[in-house]
Amino acid sequence: MQKLMIILASLLPSATLADAFDRPIPQPQSATAELLFLVASLALIAALVAVHLLVRRR
């Protein structure tokens, strides 16, 4: 019985049963996303300046 199931499973073309891939459509960024990116960029620059000042003192 197990061999019969293996044979049937190998004969069943599972690739033809799969749906085609639908490529996602990119959406424009919102104003909120751009504002948060600006805040994160400024925080990164502030952290880099702080590390520079700490390392320069040594």
Residue pairs with C-beta under 8 A, 6 or more apart in sequence:
29 37
